[in-house]
């Protein structure tokens, strides 16, 4: 797990380092970091929104398949996959934004747990020297994840003890402030109203994280309603997720450094605004209606072209292109299949069988 966090923390660390270098305030840098990551993920969210519109468009076809093959699961799966292929729809695309969140969280946890590596950019030799001094002072570094934070706290409480590592290193550590609005983002929130007789301000982060996640679930559920239609199973799943994600967000915010919970909170707020924007700009129901209207307009244009071509055939002025245009799509499919059967019959010496309407279903 630590190796995974370090790998994912490498790119996240560089982004956070750039944000902190630009604005040397940890909380503001974390907000800027969150905005950047959400901007980078925006194309995925946009694609997801368009996929919802596509689902809303072919929902009637899907429901027809469900009804027709209700008692034949194998045929249902076959027809469902065929429909997805025809519509160029990936049913897993809706899960992608949620799945990407987890690598980001693991990377961010590593960034917060290892500020000397990611923010101060100390080399391994410098960090090892600091660890040696801390160990000699009796500082407990048994918990690997928090050893850098423990060393930072030790340097802040006794800077002279670390003089041998160099005044520039000690000064950089002393100038690093991971607090924001009275909150220490290196600390994990406790489920208590007060800590040491003082109001536990960190308690607000998990609570606000859960509340913002609930609002985001409500907004998301509203935007996906058009794609789900009257599908009871999909709507039931959406309602269950509406409560699962807020509970999950609150739980996670209680077991990781508060900086991660703060990131989750800001990310939820941005996602709410983004979802509202996308739902107005690319409303699934309106987009589905437009897609249906465009297809109907295209069919009407094809019908008009066939009628014009048939008139030319009747008065003897038709070209080869007109002859092709005069055929319906069904007739074109019939001729293609008939031609394929003729080739197979000649190749294998079989009897040619005429194409029927059943063959074209």
Backbone torsions as a table, in degrees:
resi	resn	phi	psi	omega
1	UNK	NA	-41.2	-179.7
2	UNK	-64.1	-39.9	178.4
3	UNK	-61.6	-42.5	179.3
4	UNK	-62.1	-43.7	180.0
5	UNK	-63.3	-38.9	-179.7
6	UNK	-67.5	-39.8	179.2
7	UNK	-64.5	-46.9	-180.0
8	UNK	-71.7	-26.7	-179.7
9	UNK	-74.4	-20.5	-177.8
10	UNK	-60.8	-55.3	178.5
11	UNK	-68.3	-36.8	178.6
12	UNK	-63.6	-36.6	179.9
13	UNK	-62.9	-40.1	179.5
14	UNK	-68.0	-38.0	177.4
15	UNK	-65.1	-45.1	-179.8
16	UNK	-65.8	-38.0	178.1
17	UNK	-61.3	-43.8	179.0
18	UNK	-63.3	-40.5	179.6
19	UNK	-65.3	-42.6	-179.0
20	UNK	-70.5	-34.2	177.3
21	UNK	-66.7	-38.2	-179.6
22	UNK	-71.7	-44.2	179.5
23	UNK	-130.1	96.8	-175.3
24	UNK	-72.6	51.9	173.6
25	UNK	-132.0	118.3	-169.1
26	UNK	-59.4	-45.5	-178.7
27	UNK	-63.7	-45.6	179.5
28	UNK	-65.9	-39.9	177.8
29	UNK	-62.2	-37.5	178.9
30	UNK	-67.8	-37.6	176.1
31	UNK	-64.7	-44.7	178.5
32	UNK	-62.7	-40.3	177.1
33	UNK	-58.8	-44.5	-179.0
34	UNK	-64.4	-42.2	179.2
35	UNK	-61.6	-43.3	-179.3
36	UNK	-61.9	-46.3	-179.2
37	UNK	-64.0	-37.6	179.2
38	UNK	-68.8	-36.2	177.6
39	UNK	-64.4	-41.9	179.6
40	UNK	-64.3	-31.0	-179.2
41	UNK	-89.9	-4.7	-176.5
42	UNK	-57.9	-42.7	178.9
43	UNK	-57.1	-34.1	178.6
44	UNK	-68.7	-41.9	178.0
45	UNK	-64.5	-37.6	178.2
46	UNK	-64.7	-43.0	177.9
47	UNK	-62.7	-40.7	178.3
48	UNK	-61.5	-41.2	179.6
49	UNK	-62.3	-42.4	-180.0
50	UNK	-68.8	-33.4	176.7
51	UNK	-65.8	-34.5	176.7
52	UNK	-64.1	-39.9	177.8
53	UNK	-64.8	-39.6	178.9
54	UNK	-64.4	-40.6	177.7
55	UNK	-63.2	-41.4	178.7
56	UNK	-62.6	-32.9	-179.0
57	UNK	-69.2	-48.1	-176.8
58	UNK	-98.0	14.0	175.9
59	UNK	-54.4	-43.1	178.2
60	UNK	-58.7	-38.6	177.6
61	UNK	-64.6	-40.6	179.7
62	UNK	-63.7	-43.5	-179.9
63	UNK	-66.6	-33.4	177.6
64	UNK	-65.6	-39.8	178.2
65	UNK	-66.0	-42.5	179.0
66	UNK	-60.2	-40.9	-178.8
67	UNK	-71.8	-41.2	-175.4
68	UNK	-69.7	-38.2	-175.8
69	UNK	-114.5	37.2	-178.5
70	UNK	-60.6	-30.3	-176.9
71	UNK	-106.3	11.4	179.9
72	UNK	-134.6	87.2	-173.7
73	UNK	-63.0	-40.0	-178.6
74	UNK	-63.2	-45.6	179.5
75	UNK	-67.8	-36.0	178.3
76	UNK	-61.0	-47.9	179.5
77	UNK	-62.5	-37.0	-179.9
78	UNK	-65.7	-46.5	-179.9
79	UNK	-69.3	-34.5	178.9
80	UNK	-64.6	-44.8	178.7
81	UNK	-64.0	-37.5	177.7
82	UNK	-63.4	-41.6	178.3
83	UNK	-63.6	-45.0	178.9
84	UNK	-59.7	-39.8	-179.9
85	UNK	-66.5	-44.8	-179.8
86	UNK	-62.7	-37.3	-177.1
87	UNK	-91.3	-0.3	-178.1
88	UNK	54.1	48.4	-176.7
89	UNK	-113.9	133.3	176.8
90	UNK	-108.9	110.4	-176.9
91	UNK	-64.1	-17.8	-179.3
92	UNK	-88.9	-6.1	-176.1
93	UNK	-63.4	-29.7	-179.7
94	UNK	-69.5	-20.7	-179.0
95	UNK	-86.1	-16.7	-172.1
96	UNK	-58.7	-47.9	-180.0
97	UNK	-57.9	-38.4	-179.9
98	UNK	-69.0	-38.9	-179.0
99	UNK	-67.4	-35.7	-179.1
100	UNK	-68.8	-25.9	-180.0
101	UNK	-58.4	-36.8	-174.0
102	UNK	-68.0	-46.0	173.7
103	UNK	-58.6	-37.3	178.0
104	UNK	-62.8	-41.4	-179.9
105	UNK	-64.9	-45.7	179.4
106	UNK	-60.8	-42.0	178.6
107	UNK	-64.5	-40.7	-179.4
108	UNK	-67.8	-37.7	177.0
109	UNK	-58.8	-42.4	179.2
110	UNK	-65.2	-38.9	179.2
111	UNK	-62.6	-42.2	-178.1
112	UNK	-73.9	-38.0	-180.0
113	UNK	-72.1	-24.7	-175.7
114	UNK	-124.6	66.2	-178.1
115	UNK	-66.6	-29.4	179.4
116	UNK	-67.9	-30.8	178.9
117	UNK	-79.4	-46.8	-170.2
118	UNK	-92.9	-35.0	-177.1
119	UNK	-98.2	-44.6	-179.5
120	UNK	-87.0	-16.9	177.3
121	UNK	58.7	40.3	175.1
122	UNK	-74.5	144.6	175.8
123	UNK	-76.4	169.0	-178.8
124	UNK	-60.7	-39.5	-178.2
125	UNK	-62.8	-42.3	179.5
126	UNK	-65.7	-43.5	-179.7
127	UNK	-65.0	-41.1	178.1
128	UNK	-63.2	-37.6	178.4
129	UNK	-65.0	-41.6	177.1
130	UNK	-63.8	-39.1	179.0
131	UNK	-64.5	-40.2	-179.9
132	UNK	-63.6	-43.9	179.4
133	UNK	-64.2	-45.0	-178.7
134	UNK	-61.7	-42.1	179.0
135	UNK	-62.9	-40.9	178.3
136	UNK	-64.1	-26.7	178.0
137	UNK	-84.4	-0.3	179.5
138	UNK	85.0	14.3	178.8
139	UNK	-72.5	132.9	-178.1
140	UNK	-80.0	110.6	179.6
141	UNK	-114.4	30.1	-175.9
142	UNK	-70.2	-28.1	-179.8
143	UNK	-92.2	106.3	-172.0
144	UNK	-58.3	-41.9	-175.2
145	UNK	-59.1	-38.5	-172.7
146	UNK	-103.3	10.6	-174.0
147	UNK	-64.4	-36.7	179.7
148	UNK	-67.4	-40.4	177.4
149	UNK	-65.1	-39.3	178.0
150	UNK	-62.5	-41.1	178.5
151	UNK	-65.5	-42.0	177.9
152	UNK	-57.6	-45.3	179.4
153	UNK	-63.8	-36.5	179.5
154	UNK	-67.3	-41.3	179.0
155	UNK	-64.9	-41.8	179.3
156	UNK	-62.2	-35.9	-178.1
157	UNK	-83.4	-23.4	-177.5
158	UNK	-149.3	68.8	-175.3
159	UNK	-63.1	-33.2	-177.6
160	UNK	-63.4	-27.9	-179.1
161	UNK	-67.9	-17.3	-177.2
162	UNK	-108.7	18.7	-176.5
163	UNK	-60.4	-31.2	-175.8
164	UNK	-66.8	-18.9	-179.7
165	UNK	-80.6	-13.2	178.1
166	UNK	117.5	135.6	-177.1
167	UNK	-65.1	-31.7	-179.5
168	UNK	-65.7	-38.3	179.0
169	UNK	-67.6	-45.7	-179.5
170	UNK	-62.7	-41.3	-179.9
171	UNK	-64.3	-39.6	178.7
172	UNK	-63.8	-40.3	179.0
173	UNK	-66.4	-43.2	-178.6
174	UNK	-64.9	-29.9	-178.5
175	UNK	-84.9	-11.6	179.5
176	UNK	-79.9	117.0	-178.8
177	UNK	-120.4	111.2	-177.9
178	UNK	-99.2	25.7	176.2
179	UNK	-99.0	155.5	177.3
180	UNK	-154.3	120.9	-179.1
181	UNK	52.6	41.8	178.0
182	UNK	80.1	6.9	-180.0
183	UNK	-110.5	130.6	176.2
184	UNK	-90.2	107.3	-174.5
185	UNK	-72.0	-5.4	176.1
186	UNK	-86.8	-14.1	-176.2
187	UNK	-90.9	146.7	176.5
188	UNK	-88.7	129.4	-178.5
189	UNK	-60.0	142.6	175.9
190	UNK	-105.0	146.8	179.1
191	UNK	-84.2	74.3	-178.9
192	UNK	-154.2	144.4	-178.4
193	UNK	-72.0	-35.4	178.3
194	UNK	-130.4	151.1	175.0
195	UNK	-130.7	120.9	-176.3
196	UNK	56.2	38.0	177.1
197	UNK	77.9	4.5	-179.0
198	UNK	-116.0	144.5	179.6
199	UNK	-55.5	130.6	-177.9
200	UNK	-80.9	89.5	-176.1
201	UNK	-66.7	-27.6	-179.8
202	UNK	-66.4	-19.1	178.2
203	UNK	-62.1	-26.2	-178.6
204	UNK	-66.4	-30.4	-175.5
205	UNK	-64.8	-51.8	177.5
206	UNK	-61.4	-39.2	-179.1
207	UNK	-63.8	-49.0	-180.0
208	UNK	-67.1	-32.2	176.7
209	UNK	-63.4	-44.1	178.6
210	UNK	-66.9	-42.8	-179.8
211	UNK	-63.9	-44.7	179.7
212	UNK	-65.0	-34.9	177.5
213	UNK	-66.4	-36.6	177.6
214	UNK	-64.3	-45.1	177.9
215	UNK	-61.7	-41.0	179.7
216	UNK	-64.0	-39.2	178.2
217	UNK	-63.2	-40.5	179.2
218	UNK	-63.9	-44.8	179.9
219	UNK	-65.4	-42.9	-179.8
220	UNK	-65.0	-42.1	179.8
221	UNK	-61.8	-38.0	178.8
222	UNK	-65.6	-39.9	-178.2
223	UNK	-72.7	-25.9	-179.5
224	UNK	-92.0	-5.1	-177.7
225	UNK	-62.1	-37.0	-179.1
226	UNK	-64.6	-38.8	-179.6
227	UNK	-72.0	-34.6	-178.3
228	UNK	-77.5	-30.4	-178.3
229	UNK	62.4	-134.2	179.7
230	UNK	-96.7	19.1	-178.9
231	UNK	-69.0	110.0	-174.9
232	UNK	-65.3	-39.4	-178.2
233	UNK	-64.9	-45.7	-179.8
234	UNK	-65.0	-41.3	-179.7
235	UNK	-67.3	-37.3	177.7
236	UNK	-65.2	-39.3	178.1
237	UNK	-64.4	-41.9	178.8
238	UNK	-61.9	-40.6	179.9
239	UNK	-66.9	-37.8	179.0
240	UNK	-68.1	-39.3	178.6
241	UNK	-67.3	-25.7	-179.9
242	UNK	-61.0	-30.2	-179.8
243	UNK	-100.6	-28.4	-178.4
244	UNK	-65.3	-48.0	-176.3
245	UNK	-64.2	-43.3	176.5
246	UNK	-61.0	-41.3	178.3
247	UNK	-64.3	-42.7	179.3
248	UNK	-63.6	-44.2	179.9
249	UNK	-60.7	-43.9	-180.0
250	UNK	-64.2	-43.8	-179.8
251	UNK	-61.7	-48.2	-179.5
252	UNK	-59.7	-41.5	-177.7
253	UNK	-66.4	-18.2	178.2
254	UNK	-89.0	-12.1	-175.3
255	UNK	-116.0	-0.9	178.4
256	UNK	-122.1	165.5	176.8
257	UNK	-54.0	145.5	-174.5
258	UNK	-60.8	-21.4	176.5
259	UNK	-62.1	-35.4	178.2
260	UNK	-68.5	-43.3	177.1
261	UNK	-62.0	-38.1	178.3
262	UNK	-64.5	-41.1	176.2
263	UNK	-59.9	-45.3	-178.9
264	UNK	-61.9	-40.8	179.5
265	UNK	-62.0	-51.4	-179.1
266	UNK	-63.8	-38.8	178.9
267	UNK	-62.6	-41.2	178.0
268	UNK	-62.2	-43.1	-179.9
269	UNK	-62.9	-41.9	178.2
270	UNK	-65.7	-40.5	-179.7
271	UNK	-64.4	-36.7	177.4
272	UNK	-61.7	-49.0	179.3
273	UNK	-62.8	-40.2	-179.3
274	UNK	-66.0	-41.8	-179.5
275	UNK	-65.4	-41.5	177.9
276	UNK	-62.0	-43.9	179.3
277	UNK	-61.9	-48.9	-177.7
278	UNK	-64.7	-35.3	-178.8
279	UNK	-70.1	-27.7	176.1
280	UNK	-81.6	-41.0	-177.5
281	UNK	-76.4	-40.9	-178.2
282	UNK	-128.2	63.5	-179.1
283	UNK	-65.1	123.1	-176.2
284	UNK	-55.5	-42.5	-178.2
285	UNK	-66.2	-45.5	-179.2
286	UNK	-66.6	-39.8	179.3
287	UNK	-65.6	-38.9	178.7
288	UNK	-64.0	-41.4	178.1
289	UNK	-64.3	-39.2	178.7
290	UNK	-66.7	-41.6	178.2
291	UNK	-61.5	-42.4	178.8
292	UNK	-64.6	-40.9	179.4
293	UNK	-65.7	-40.8	179.4
294	UNK	-64.2	-40.4	179.9
295	UNK	-67.0	-41.4	178.4
296	UNK	-64.3	-38.9	177.6
297	UNK	-64.6	-38.8	178.6
298	UNK	-65.2	-41.8	178.1
299	UNK	-63.9	-41.5	179.1
300	UNK	-62.9	-38.9	177.8
301	UNK	-65.7	-39.1	177.8
302	UNK	-66.3	-39.6	177.2
303	UNK	-62.7	-42.0	179.3
304	UNK	-62.8	-41.7	179.9
305	UNK	-65.4	-37.5	178.2
306	UNK	-65.8	-40.6	179.2
307	UNK	-63.6	-42.3	178.1
308	UNK	-63.2	-41.1	-179.4
309	UNK	-66.3	-38.8	178.7
310	UNK	-64.9	-37.4	177.4
311	UNK	-62.6	-40.7	179.4
312	UNK	-67.2	-36.0	177.1
313	UNK	-63.9	-38.4	-178.0
314	UNK	-68.0	-37.2	-178.3
315	UNK	-95.6	4.9	173.2
316	UNK	80.2	16.1	-178.7
317	UNK	-108.0	11.1	-175.0
318	UNK	-75.0	143.0	172.8
319	UNK	-96.7	177.5	177.6
320	UNK	-62.7	-35.6	177.5
321	UNK	-65.5	-37.9	177.4
322	UNK	-65.5	-38.0	178.8
323	UNK	-62.1	-40.8	177.9
324	UNK	-67.6	-41.7	-177.9
325	UNK	-66.9	-26.9	-178.0
326	UNK	-71.5	-18.2	-179.4
327	UNK	-80.3	141.4	173.2
328	UNK	-75.4	163.9	179.3
329	UNK	-60.8	-36.5	180.0
330	UNK	-64.0	-41.3	179.4
331	UNK	-68.4	-36.7	176.1
332	UNK	-61.6	-44.8	178.6
333	UNK	-63.1	-38.3	179.5
334	UNK	-61.9	-44.5	-178.7
335	UNK	-67.6	-39.0	178.1
336	UNK	-62.3	-45.9	-179.5
337	UNK	-65.9	-39.7	179.1
338	UNK	-63.1	-42.0	179.2
339	UNK	-64.3	-40.1	178.1
340	UNK	-64.5	-39.3	178.8
341	UNK	-67.3	-36.6	178.7
342	UNK	-64.8	-42.5	179.5
343	UNK	-62.8	-43.9	179.9
344	UNK	-65.1	-38.0	-179.7
345	UNK	-65.4	-41.0	178.2
346	UNK	-69.0	-38.0	-176.4
347	UNK	-70.5	-40.9	-174.4
348	UNK	-106.4	3.7	178.0
349	UNK	67.8	31.4	-179.0
350	UNK	-97.9	167.8	178.2
351	UNK	-81.5	133.1	179.8
352	UNK	-74.0	134.6	-180.0
353	UNK	-114.9	127.4	-179.1
354	UNK	-62.9	147.6	179.5
355	UNK	-80.4	130.9	177.5
356	UNK	-109.6	170.9	178.0
357	UNK	-62.6	-32.0	178.4
358	UNK	-63.8	-31.4	179.2
359	UNK	-69.5	-20.2	-175.9
360	UNK	-97.4	1.1	-179.6
361	UNK	-76.0	NA	NA
